Amino acid sequence: MTEYRKSTDTAHQVQLTSKLVHALWVSRAVCAGEKAPFEVWTQFVGNGADIQVTAQDDKGKTLGKVKGQLFGNYFADVIDVPTKAGESMTFTAKLPRHSLQKKSGVCQILPPVRITNQKWGEKEVRRGDRVSLSADVENVVDGREALIFIYEHDRDGAHDFITRFPCKVENGRIEAEWSYAYHDDTDEIPTDPEMKKGGKGYSAPTYFWVAEYGRKRFGDKQESGLLVFKDWLDLDLVDSTGRPVADEKYEVEFADGSKKSGRLDKNGQAQIKDVPPGKADIRYPDLSLD
């Protein structure tokens, strides 16, 4: 801190001393194979000043180098930690034009986290179902939490984020349940004829999940497999007076182009389960329109 003791009614020239104040790891520990963010703070260093950062492990091996420029007496970036490194690391920040340098504290290097065998407990899901998911976890202490992200799969890669929630690691595994609900209008799901206009076919909503621990994600390539949404269709037929039309034959063409036929019950009703979600074309072929 500089204390100013001169008069304030006269212009004075003051020479300020540049300082490299802090060289800090953002986290005290990082897993091998991940990115380790760091920060450098200075004092009285002009914008655009060059900075060089070199990270080394406890065995003296250089892990990475970063070059950049300071702005607002601040610089931040990341070091990519190799999968094969020592047990800890430090970095040295240098300001070449100011002949300043500072060494950081120690950041522990933890074994690389692995999350494998990701899977859904079921292949299909229906409204109101609680669907399970699980995976094996390596090099994470029991009781720590991973974040689970659920996505609706898109064939073009623009996957829709659905929800996220934490899940504790227990006995080297993560296990959780997700309560399924379809919140959109199924009538907006393109039918097979509509999709074929663009050279594609019908696709029912499907879902995959991703686990995130620290700064690393597992499952972005749909390793969990795709969970398929199955819907149902309720038919309820009445005449002009509101009375049920019993035992009437029905024919339904679903959004994927498949068809099903049957008869209504004595109450003029039928429920068709496990149908492809989307618009359906319903006909009663024997029904007189007179």
KOLMAR-639955 format. One record per residue (C-alpha): residue number from 1; x, y, z. Coordinates in Angstrom, 2 decimals, padded with zeros to 5 digits. Each point is the difference from the previous one (the first is absolute). Layout:
BEGIN
<resi NUM	X X	Y Y	Z Z> .
...
***
This chain:
BEGIN
<resi 1	X 000.00	Y 000.00	Z 000.00> .
<resi 2	X 001.37	Y 003.43	Z -000.99> .
<resi 3	X -000.55	Y 002.92	Z 002.40> .
<resi 4	X -000.21	Y 003.43	Z -001.64> .
<resi 5	X 001.27	Y 002.89	Z 002.22> .
<resi 6	X 000.57	Y 002.84	Z -002.48> .
<resi 7	X -002.14	Y 003.06	Z -000.47> .
<resi 8	X -003.05	Y -000.36	Z -002.20> .
<resi 9	X 000.06	Y 003.51	Z -001.55> .
<resi 10	X 003.13	Y -000.70	Z -002.06> .
<resi 11	X 000.75	Y -002.55	Z -002.73> .
<resi 12	X 002.50	Y -002.64	Z 001.06> .
<resi 13	X 001.59	Y -002.87	Z -001.87> .
<resi 14	X -000.16	Y -003.27	Z 001.91> .
<resi 15	X 001.83	Y -003.18	Z -000.95> .
<resi 16	X -001.99	Y -003.15	Z 000.86> .
<resi 17	X 001.68	Y -003.35	Z 000.50> .
<resi 18	X -001.44	Y -002.92	Z -001.96> .
<resi 19	X -000.64	Y -003.13	Z 002.05> .
<resi 20	X -001.02	Y -003.56	Z -000.68> .
<resi 21	X -002.35	Y -000.47	Z 002.93> .
<resi 22	X -001.65	Y -003.43	Z -000.30> .
<resi 23	X 000.56	Y -003.19	Z -002.00> .
<resi 24	X -002.84	Y -002.35	Z 000.94> .
<resi 25	X -001.54	Y -003.31	Z -001.01> .
<resi 26	X -003.79	Y 000.31	Z 000.00> .
<resi 27	X -000.26	Y -003.43	Z 001.62> .
<resi 28	X 002.37	Y -001.77	Z 002.39> .
<resi 29	X -000.45	Y -003.31	Z -001.81> .
<resi 30	X -000.71	Y -001.12	Z -003.56> .
<resi 31	X -000.25	Y -003.38	Z -001.67> .
<resi 32	X 002.57	Y -001.08	Z -002.57> .
<resi 33	X -001.39	Y 000.44	Z -003.49> .
<resi 34	X -001.99	Y 003.11	Z 000.95> .
<resi 35	X 000.56	Y 003.74	Z -000.32> .
<resi 36	X 001.43	Y 001.89	Z 002.99> .
<resi 37	X -001.08	Y 003.68	Z 000.05> .
<resi 38	X 002.29	Y 002.62	Z 001.50> .
<resi 39	X 000.04	Y 003.76	Z 000.66> .
<resi 40	X 002.75	Y 002.63	Z 000.12> .
<resi 41	X -000.50	Y 003.38	Z 001.68> .
<resi 42	X 002.35	Y 002.95	Z -000.39> .
<resi 43	X 000.28	Y 003.61	Z 001.15> .
<resi 44	X 000.89	Y 003.03	Z -002.10> .
<resi 45	X 000.54	Y -002.03	Z -003.17> .
<resi 46	X -001.32	Y 001.52	Z -003.21> .
<resi 47	X -002.57	Y -001.65	Z -002.23> .
<resi 48	X 001.51	Y -002.21	Z -002.67> .
<resi 49	X 003.10	Y -000.96	Z 001.97> .
<resi 50	X 001.33	Y -003.41	Z -001.03> .
<resi 51	X -000.23	Y -002.89	Z 002.46> .
<resi 52	X 001.44	Y -003.52	Z -000.11> .
<resi 53	X -001.21	Y -002.87	Z 002.18> .
<resi 54	X 001.80	Y -003.34	Z 000.31> .
<resi 55	X -001.35	Y -002.93	Z 002.04> .
<resi 56	X 002.15	Y -002.82	Z 001.38> .
<resi 57	X -000.78	Y -003.09	Z 002.03> .
<resi 58	X 001.80	Y -001.05	Z 003.18> .
<resi 59	X 002.49	Y -001.99	Z -002.09> .
<resi 60	X 001.06	Y 003.08	Z -001.96> .
<resi 61	X -001.82	Y -000.99	Z -003.19> .
<resi 62	X -001.45	Y 002.90	Z -001.96> .
<resi 63	X -003.75	Y -000.56	Z -000.34> .
<resi 64	X -000.89	Y 002.99	Z -002.13> .
<resi 65	X 000.73	Y 003.58	Z -000.97> .
<resi 66	X -002.38	Y 002.90	Z -000.57> .
<resi 67	X 000.70	Y 003.43	Z -001.44> .
<resi 68	X -002.33	Y 002.98	Z 000.04> .
<resi 69	X -000.52	Y 003.62	Z 000.94> .
<resi 70	X -001.17	Y 001.68	Z 003.17> .
<resi 71	X -003.06	Y 002.22	Z 000.14> .
<resi 72	X -001.24	Y 001.76	Z 003.09> .
<resi 73	X 002.96	Y -001.44	Z 001.95> .
<resi 74	X -001.45	Y -003.48	Z -000.52> .
<resi 75	X 000.64	Y -003.11	Z -002.07> .
<resi 76	X -001.74	Y -003.39	Z 000.09> .
<resi 77	X 000.26	Y -003.18	Z -002.08> .
<resi 78	X 000.25	Y -003.78	Z 000.41> .
<resi 79	X 002.74	Y -002.64	Z -000.08> .
<resi 80	X -000.81	Y -003.36	Z -001.58> .
<resi 81	X 001.17	Y -002.60	Z 002.50> .
<resi 82	X 001.35	Y -003.13	Z -001.73> .
<resi 83	X -001.39	Y -003.39	Z 000.99> .
<resi 84	X 003.52	Y -000.96	Z 001.02> .
<resi 85	X 001.34	Y 002.55	Z 002.47> .
<resi 86	X 001.40	Y 000.19	Z 003.52> .
<resi 87	X -001.94	Y 000.33	Z 003.23> .
<resi 88	X -000.09	Y 003.81	Z 000.06> .
<resi 89	X 000.88	Y 003.04	Z -002.07> .
<resi 90	X 000.84	Y 003.70	Z 000.19> .
<resi 91	X 000.27	Y 002.75	Z -002.56> .
<resi 92	X 002.26	Y 003.00	Z -000.41> .
<resi 93	X -001.33	Y 003.25	Z -001.44> .
<resi 94	X 002.48	Y 002.38	Z -001.65> .
<resi 95	X -000.31	Y 003.58	Z -001.27> .
<resi 96	X 003.05	Y 000.22	Z -002.32> .
<resi 97	X -000.05	Y 003.79	Z -000.55> .
<resi 98	X -000.30	Y 000.66	Z 003.73> .
<resi 99	X 002.51	Y -002.65	Z 001.14> .
<resi 100	X -002.61	Y -001.38	Z 002.38> .
<resi 101	X -000.91	Y -003.58	Z 000.79> .
<resi 102	X -001.97	Y -001.88	Z 002.65> .
<resi 103	X -000.53	Y -003.66	Z 000.80> .
<resi 104	X -003.40	Y -001.37	Z 000.92> .
<resi 105	X -000.94	Y -002.30	Z 002.83> .
<resi 106	X -000.47	Y -003.73	Z -000.47> .
<resi 107	X -002.90	Y -001.60	Z -001.83> .
<resi 108	X -000.46	Y -003.71	Z 000.64> .
<resi 109	X -000.33	Y -002.26	Z -003.05> .
<resi 110	X -002.57	Y -002.72	Z 000.62> .
<resi 111	X -000.36	Y -003.25	Z -001.99> .
<resi 112	X -002.16	Y 000.42	Z -003.12> .
<resi 113	X -003.70	Y -000.48	Z 000.61> .
<resi 114	X -001.75	Y -002.60	Z -002.13> .
<resi 115	X -003.74	Y -000.54	Z -000.34> .
<resi 116	X -000.79	Y -003.08	Z -002.06> .
<resi 117	X -002.79	Y -002.46	Z -000.71> .
<resi 118	X -002.60	Y 002.76	Z -000.18> .
<resi 119	X -003.47	Y -001.39	Z -000.62> .
<resi 120	X -003.72	Y 000.42	Z 000.46> .
<resi 121	X -001.81	Y -002.60	Z 002.07> .
<resi 122	X -002.70	Y -000.24	Z -002.69> .
<resi 123	X -000.21	Y 000.34	Z -003.78> .
<resi 124	X -003.38	Y 001.76	Z -000.09> .
<resi 125	X -001.69	Y 002.59	Z 002.18> .
<resi 126	X -003.61	Y 001.09	Z 000.41> .
<resi 127	X -001.61	Y 003.02	Z 001.61> .
<resi 128	X 000.33	Y -000.18	Z 003.78> .
<resi 129	X 002.67	Y -002.72	Z -000.03> .
<resi 130	X 003.02	Y 000.17	Z 002.30> .
<resi 131	X 002.89	Y -001.16	Z -002.13> .
<resi 132	X 003.34	Y -001.02	Z 001.52> .
<resi 133	X 003.53	Y 000.76	Z -001.17> .
<resi 134	X 003.38	Y -001.24	Z 001.19> .
<resi 135	X 003.74	Y -000.02	Z -000.71> .
<resi 136	X 003.31	Y -001.15	Z 001.45> .
<resi 137	X 002.31	Y 002.66	Z 001.45> .
<resi 138	X 003.76	Y -000.13	Z 000.56> .
<resi 139	X 002.21	Y 002.29	Z 002.10> .
<resi 140	X -002.81	Y 001.91	Z 001.69> .
<resi 141	X -000.42	Y -000.16	Z 003.78> .
<resi 142	X -003.36	Y -001.35	Z 001.19> .
<resi 143	X -002.35	Y 002.77	Z 001.05> .
<resi 144	X 001.15	Y 002.42	Z -002.70> .
<resi 145	X -002.61	Y 001.15	Z -002.50> .
<resi 146	X -000.11	Y -000.24	Z -003.77> .
<resi 147	X -002.48	Y 002.05	Z -002.02> .
<resi 148	X -002.42	Y -001.85	Z -002.26> .
<resi 149	X -001.26	Y 001.76	Z -003.14> .
<resi 150	X -002.96	Y -001.33	Z -002.02> .
<resi 151	X -000.26	Y 000.90	Z -003.69> .
<resi 152	X -002.57	Y -000.66	Z -002.69> .
<resi 153	X 001.93	Y -001.36	Z -002.96> .
<resi 154	X -000.03	Y 001.86	Z -003.30> .
<resi 155	X 001.23	Y -001.71	Z -003.15> .
<resi 156	X 001.60	Y 003.26	Z -001.14> .
<resi 157	X 001.98	Y 000.31	Z 003.24> .
<resi 158	X -001.96	Y 002.92	Z 001.52> .
<resi 159	X -000.96	Y -002.02	Z 003.07> .
<resi 160	X -002.58	Y 001.61	Z 002.31> .
<resi 161	X 000.92	Y 000.33	Z 003.67> .
<resi 162	X -002.79	Y -001.42	Z 002.19> .
<resi 163	X 001.21	Y 000.09	Z 003.61> .
<resi 164	X 002.94	Y -000.56	Z 002.32> .
<resi 165	X 000.38	Y -001.29	Z 003.55> .
<resi 166	X 002.79	Y -001.13	Z 002.36> .
<resi 167	X 000.77	Y -003.64	Z 000.72> .
<resi 168	X 002.33	Y -001.31	Z 002.73> .
<resi 169	X 002.72	Y -002.51	Z -000.71> .
<resi 170	X -000.47	Y -003.10	Z 002.15> .
<resi 171	X 002.13	Y -003.15	Z -000.14> .
<resi 172	X 001.59	Y 001.09	Z -003.24> .
<resi 173	X -003.33	Y 000.54	Z -001.77> .
<resi 174	X -002.60	Y 002.61	Z -000.74> .
<resi 175	X -003.63	Y -001.06	Z 000.02> .
<resi 176	X -003.01	Y 002.28	Z -000.36> .
<resi 177	X -003.61	Y 000.20	Z -001.14> .
<resi 178	X -001.66	Y 002.52	Z -002.28> .
<resi 179	X -003.75	Y 000.69	Z -000.02> .
<resi 180	X -001.03	Y 000.25	Z -003.63> .
<resi 181	X -002.47	Y 002.52	Z -001.36> .
<resi 182	X -000.47	Y 001.21	Z -003.56> .
<resi 183	X -000.72	Y 003.72	Z 000.25> .
<resi 184	X -000.36	Y 000.90	Z -003.68> .
<resi 185	X -002.99	Y -000.52	Z -002.27> .
<resi 186	X 000.33	Y -003.38	Z -001.73> .
<resi 187	X -001.94	Y 001.41	Z -002.95> .
<resi 188	X 003.14	Y 002.03	Z -000.78> .
<resi 189	X 002.07	Y -003.15	Z -000.56> .
<resi 190	X 000.49	Y -000.28	Z -003.78> .
<resi 191	X -001.69	Y -003.05	Z -001.55> .
<resi 192	X 001.70	Y -002.43	Z -002.36> .
<resi 193	X -001.53	Y 001.58	Z -003.15> .
<resi 194	X 001.09	Y 003.45	Z 001.20> .
<resi 195	X 003.56	Y -001.16	Z 000.69> .
<resi 196	X 000.30	Y -001.81	Z -003.35> .
<resi 197	X -000.41	Y 003.32	Z -001.77> .
<resi 198	X 003.43	Y 000.85	Z 001.37> .
<resi 199	X 001.47	Y -003.40	Z -000.78> .
<resi 200	X -000.32	Y -001.38	Z 003.53> .
<resi 201	X -002.41	Y -002.23	Z 001.88> .
<resi 202	X -002.05	Y 000.24	Z 003.16> .
<resi 203	X 001.91	Y 000.07	Z 003.27> .
<resi 204	X -001.62	Y -000.35	Z 003.43> .
<resi 205	X 001.49	Y 002.10	Z 002.83> .
<resi 206	X 003.03	Y -001.75	Z 001.49> .
<resi 207	X 002.21	Y 000.91	Z 002.94> .
<resi 208	X 003.57	Y -000.46	Z 001.17> .
<resi 209	X 001.83	Y 001.09	Z 003.13> .
<resi 210	X 003.38	Y 001.51	Z 000.76> .
<resi 211	X 001.96	Y -000.04	Z 003.27> .
<resi 212	X 002.22	Y 002.92	Z 000.97> .
<resi 213	X 002.65	Y -000.11	Z 002.71> .
<resi 214	X 002.29	Y 002.93	Z 000.56> .
<resi 215	X 000.60	Y 001.46	Z -003.44> .
<resi 216	X -000.35	Y -003.25	Z -001.90> .
<resi 217	X -003.07	Y -001.43	Z -001.72> .
<resi 218	X -000.80	Y -003.62	Z -000.80> .
<resi 219	X -002.67	Y -001.15	Z -002.44> .
<resi 220	X -000.19	Y 002.79	Z -002.59> .
<resi 221	X 000.15	Y -002.63	Z -002.73> .
<resi 222	X -003.17	Y -001.66	Z 001.39> .
<resi 223	X 001.93	Y -002.79	Z 001.73> .
<resi 224	X -003.06	Y -000.53	Z 002.23> .
<resi 225	X -002.03	Y -001.14	Z -002.99> .
<resi 226	X -003.27	Y 001.63	Z -001.06> .
<resi 227	X -003.15	Y -000.27	Z 002.09> .
<resi 228	X -003.13	Y -000.07	Z -002.20> .
<resi 229	X -003.23	Y 001.79	Z 000.92> .
<resi 230	X -003.14	Y -002.12	Z -000.49> .
<resi 231	X -003.45	Y 001.60	Z 000.25> .
<resi 232	X -003.62	Y -001.16	Z 000.12> .
<resi 233	X -003.17	Y 001.00	Z -001.82> .
<resi 234	X -003.51	Y 000.20	Z 001.51> .
<resi 235	X -003.03	Y -000.35	Z -002.28> .
<resi 236	X -003.44	Y 001.12	Z 001.15> .
<resi 237	X -002.83	Y 000.04	Z -002.57> .
<resi 238	X -003.50	Y 001.40	Z 000.59> .
<resi 239	X -002.89	Y 000.79	Z -002.32> .
<resi 240	X -001.69	Y 003.37	Z -000.53> .
<resi 241	X -002.02	Y -000.46	Z 003.18> .
<resi 242	X 003.06	Y -000.78	Z 002.09> .
<resi 243	X -000.69	Y -003.74	Z 000.32> .
<resi 244	X 002.98	Y -002.42	Z -000.31> .
<resi 245	X 000.34	Y -001.81	Z -003.32> .
<resi 246	X 000.74	Y -003.56	Z 001.09> .
<resi 247	X 002.01	Y -002.68	Z -001.85> .
<resi 248	X 000.88	Y 002.29	Z -002.89> .
<resi 249	X 003.00	Y -001.01	Z -002.10> .
<resi 250	X 002.92	Y 002.45	Z -000.03> .
<resi 251	X 003.13	Y 000.39	Z -002.11> .
<resi 252	X 002.96	Y 002.13	Z 001.10> .
<resi 253	X 003.04	Y 001.08	Z -001.97> .
<resi 254	X 002.76	Y 001.22	Z 002.33> .
<resi 255	X 002.66	Y 002.66	Z -000.52> .
<resi 256	X 002.59	Y -002.57	Z -001.10> .
<resi 257	X -002.30	Y -001.40	Z -002.68> .
<resi 258	X -000.92	Y -003.17	Z 001.89> .
<resi 259	X -003.67	Y -001.00	Z 000.27> .
<resi 260	X -002.25	Y -001.72	Z 002.51> .
<resi 261	X -003.65	Y -001.00	Z -000.05> .
<resi 262	X -002.45	Y -001.28	Z 002.57> .
<resi 263	X -003.43	Y 000.58	Z 001.54> .
<resi 264	X -001.27	Y 002.36	Z 002.65> .
<resi 265	X -001.47	Y -001.50	Z 003.17> .
<resi 266	X -003.62	Y 000.28	Z 001.13> .
<resi 267	X 000.69	Y 003.52	Z 001.25> .
<resi 268	X 001.32	Y 001.10	Z -003.39> .
<resi 269	X 003.55	Y 000.16	Z 001.34> .
<resi 270	X 003.40	Y -001.56	Z -000.60> .
<resi 271	X 003.54	Y 000.64	Z 001.19> .
<resi 272	X 002.94	Y -000.89	Z -002.24> .
<resi 273	X 003.26	Y -000.32	Z 001.94> .
<resi 274	X 003.63	Y 000.39	Z -001.05> .
<resi 275	X -000.67	Y 002.03	Z -003.13> .
<resi 276	X 002.53	Y 002.27	Z -001.73> .
<resi 277	X -000.64	Y 003.55	Z 001.26> .
<resi 278	X -001.29	Y 002.57	Z -002.46> .
<resi 279	X -003.07	Y 000.74	Z -002.10> .
<resi 280	X -002.27	Y -002.95	Z -000.78> .
<resi 281	X -002.61	Y -000.41	Z -002.75> .
<resi 282	X -003.11	Y -001.73	Z 001.45> .
<resi 283	X -002.76	Y -001.45	Z -002.17> .
<resi 284	X -003.18	Y -001.95	Z 000.68> .
<resi 285	X -000.48	Y -001.77	Z -003.37> .
<resi 286	X -003.44	Y -001.49	Z 000.71> .
<resi 287	X -001.49	Y 003.13	Z 001.53> .
<resi 288	X -002.84	Y 001.52	Z -001.99> .
<resi 289	X 000.19	Y 003.79	Z -000.38> .
<resi 290	X -003.77	Y 000.30	Z -000.69> .
***
